[in-house]
Amino acid sequence: MALITFVEKAVDILWGTPLLVLVLGSGLIFTIGTGLFQFRHFGHFFKKTFGSLFDKKEHDVGSGHVSSYEAVATAIGGCVGVANIGGVATAIAIGGPGAVFWLWMAALFGMGLKCAEISLAVYYRSKDENGQPYGGPTYYIQKGLRELLPGNLKKIATVLAAIFGIGFSCNFFSGVQGYTIAEGFTSGFNIDIVVFGVIYSIVVWIIVWGGGKRVVEFAGKIVPIMIVFFIIGALGVVLAHASQIPSAIALIVDSAFNGTAAVGGFAGATFRMAIQNGVSRSVFSNEAGQGSSTMVHSQANVEHPVRQGLWGMFEVFIDTLVVCTIMSLAVIVTGVWNTGLEGATLSVAAFNTLYGHLGGKFASICILLFGITTQTGWFMYYDVLLRHALHGNIALKNKILNGFRVIYPLPSLLTIIYTTMYGLPAGAVWKVADFFCAVPTTLNIICVLLLSGTYFKLMKDYKARYMGIGKVDPNFKVFYEEDASTEIPAKE
């Protein structure tokens, strides 16, 4: 179809060399600028994130209406999802095994980038008329860039914030989460995909109708279970082919720089295809640079912005360096990567090699759990964007937010119906997602880089206050507004 051809060509341009360099380069800048924090202080950030879940003394205090754990559970639910099962498989199917290497590189340096954007989101957040904090790219772009720009140019900050909000909101119309869930689940249980789509949409609607609080409560309960459940199953597939792991890793590294020759049902991939698919899947999976998860992290009850930023590092670590790596190895060591399959069906095929028909059902259940937490988690992101855009009119804001809850599942359902009618491949659906992701990601990373000075000051203060590195400045403001309840004017 002409439209799909256009999207594919546009993605090749949007996810071309400039954006790939921007994603990897910005991560490198924040990694070096913080003194290789995620590597040198791995023990500290892991203790203050995962370790704090088991230490009653490590509960955060501060201004927020969700706990740090609820925020990170929602964010992990939003990023550990269809991209880990369907997305990473598609990256390998199109870009070859070498895509996994670039996924790793983007994640290692993306840990620094995600810590920066979350820290800035918490630092620049504002409170609504009920005293509840909200933040994210639109907030730190508008507030932070206004400080940097002179005179009349300050208005540009508001324009850029609007461009990000509109561009990011276009992801809502891609329907990629719902489609990937339907594709994977129905392939395992032989259910009509449209019927499943209707039932699934109703379930999502029930969850989001309760608003953000119900979403974070749901994520807090389901996310730990689904991650452990998936890792055990996928790890079983990898360990069953343990002898193939060394050759799989060698293939990943070699293909990352030399491309992959056509073999079996695999059409072959160049170096450019490997790096493009690896980096784009990394961003879509762990959301480092995308700015999305900052919108839920900004609502956390936390005493220091960087304290919440550390959870961003943890997210990337779990999402990509653990979950995506295990899934990637499962696809490669089983040999299904060159069968010509794409998307969630490729991941299901990998599970089938060990568990037989039960493998397909297992993978399908994982896809369903991951998908629900992903789609409901993204509801929180769109909710924050709407709150920021409509903060000037409380009555209108409340009406639109309630209306949005009603229509939220519809794009996914329509995508399922459309792709079924026209027989579109999974790769085409992911290309649409890449198309909508590129512009806001580019804008967000550029703005985070422009605000890097603020982040480095926050990191310096954090190290001094909580790590004994350097001297504490008693006059340093940990938050942009100590009391931001009146920062954004509102009218009835």
Rosetta blueprint (number, residue, H / E / L):
1 M L
2 A H
3 L H
4 I H
5 T H
6 F H
7 V H
8 E H
9 K H
10 A H
11 V H
12 D H
13 I H
14 L H
15 W L
16 G L
17 T H
18 P H
19 L H
20 L H
21 V H
22 L H
23 V H
24 L H
25 G H
26 S H
27 G H
28 L H
29 I H
30 F H
31 T H
32 I H
33 G H
34 T L
35 G L
36 L L
37 F H
38 Q H
39 F H
40 R H
41 H L
42 F H
43 G H
44 H H
45 F H
46 F H
47 K H
48 K L
49 T L
50 F L
51 G H
52 S H
53 L H
54 F H
55 D L
56 K H
57 K H
58 E H
59 H L
60 D L
61 V L
62 G L
63 S E
64 G L
65 H L
66 V E
67 S L
68 S H
69 Y H
70 E H
71 A H
72 V H
73 A H
74 T H
75 A H
76 I H
77 G H
78 G H
79 C H
80 V L
81 G L
82 V H
83 A H
84 N H
85 I H
86 G H
87 G H
88 V H
89 A H
90 T H
91 A H
92 I H
93 A H
94 I H
95 G H
96 G L
97 P L
98 G H
99 A H
100 V H
101 F H
102 W H
103 L H
104 W H
105 M H
106 A H
107 A H
108 L H
109 F H
110 G H
111 M H
112 G H
113 L H
114 K H
115 C H
116 A H
117 E H
118 I H
119 S H
120 L H
121 A H
122 V H
123 Y H
124 Y L
125 R L
126 S E
127 K E
128 D L
129 E L
130 N L
131 G L
132 Q L
133 P E
134 Y E
135 G L
136 G L
137 P H
138 T H
139 Y H
140 Y H
141 I H
142 Q H
143 K H
144 G H
145 L H
146 R H
147 E H
148 L H
149 L L
150 P L
151 G H
152 N H
153 L H
154 K H
155 K H
156 I H
157 A H
158 T H
159 V H
160 L H
161 A H
162 A H
163 I H
164 F H
165 G H
166 I H
167 G H
168 F H
169 S H
170 C H
171 N H
172 F H
173 F H
174 S L
175 G L
176 V H
177 Q H
178 G H
179 Y H
180 T H
181 I H
182 A H
183 E H
184 G H
185 F H
186 T H
187 S H
188 G H
189 F H
190 N L
191 I L
192 D L
193 I H
194 V H
195 V H
196 F H
197 G H
198 V H
199 I H
200 Y H
201 S H
202 I H
203 V H
204 V H
205 W H
206 I H
207 I H
208 V H
209 W H
210 G L
211 G H
212 G H
213 K H
214 R H
215 V H
216 V H
217 E H
218 F H
219 A H
220 G H
221 K H
222 I H
223 V H
224 P H
225 I H
226 M H
227 I H
228 V H
229 F H
230 F H
231 I H
232 I H
233 G H
234 A H
235 L H
236 G H
237 V H
238 V H
239 L H
240 A H
241 H L
242 A H
243 S H
244 Q H
245 I H
246 P H
247 S H
248 A H
249 I H
250 A H
251 L H
252 I H
253 V H
254 D H
255 S H
256 A H
257 F H
258 N H
259 G L
260 T E
261 A L
262 A L
263 V E
264 G L
265 G L
266 F E
267 A L
268 G L
269 A E
270 T L
271 F H
272 R H
273 M H
274 A H
275 I H
276 Q H
277 N H
278 G H
279 V H
280 S H
281 R H
282 S H
283 V H
284 F H
285 S H
286 N H
287 E L
288 A L
289 G L
290 Q L
291 G L
292 S L
293 S L
294 T H
295 M H
296 V H
297 H H
298 S L
299 Q L
300 A E
301 N L
302 V E
303 E L
304 H L
305 P H
306 V H
307 R H
308 Q H
309 G H
310 L H
311 W H
312 G H
313 M H
314 F H
315 E H
316 V H
317 F H
318 I H
319 D H
320 T H
321 L H
322 V H
323 V H
324 C H
325 T H
326 I H
327 M H
328 S H
329 L H
330 A H
331 V H
332 I H
333 V H
334 T L
335 G L
336 V H
337 W H
338 N H
339 T L
340 G L
341 L L
342 E L
343 G H
344 A H
345 T H
346 L H
347 S H
348 V H
349 A H
350 A H
351 F H
352 N H
353 T H
354 L H
355 Y H
356 G L
357 H H
358 L H
359 G H
360 G H
361 K H
362 F H
363 A H
364 S H
365 I H
366 C H
367 I H
368 L H
369 L H
370 F H
371 G H
372 I H
373 T H
374 T H
375 Q H
376 T H
377 G H
378 W H
379 F H
380 M H
381 Y H
382 Y H
383 D H
384 V H
385 L H
386 L H
387 R H
388 H H
389 A H
390 L L
391 H L
392 G L
393 N E
394 I H
395 A H
396 L H
397 K H
398 N H
399 K H
400 I H
401 L H
402 N H
403 G H
404 F H
405 R H
406 V H
407 I H
408 Y L
409 P L
410 L H
411 P H
412 S H
413 L H
414 L H
415 T H
416 I H
417 I H
418 Y H
419 T H
420 T H
421 M H
422 Y H
423 G L
424 L L
425 P L
426 A H
427 G H
428 A H
429 V H
430 W H
431 K H
432 V H
433 A H
434 D H
435 F H
436 F H
437 C H
438 A H
439 V H
440 P H
441 T H
442 T H
443 L H
444 N H
445 I H
446 I H
447 C H
448 V H
449 L H
450 L H
451 L L
452 S H
453 G H
454 T H
455 Y H
456 F H
457 K H
458 L H
459 M H
460 K H
461 D H
462 Y H
463 K H
464 A H
465 R H
466 Y H
467 M L
468 G L
469 I L
470 G L
471 K L
472 V L
473 D L
474 P L
475 N L
476 F L
477 K L
478 V L
479 F L
480 Y L
481 E L
482 E L
483 D L
484 A H
485 S H
486 T H
487 E L
488 I L
489 P L
490 A L
491 K E
492 E L
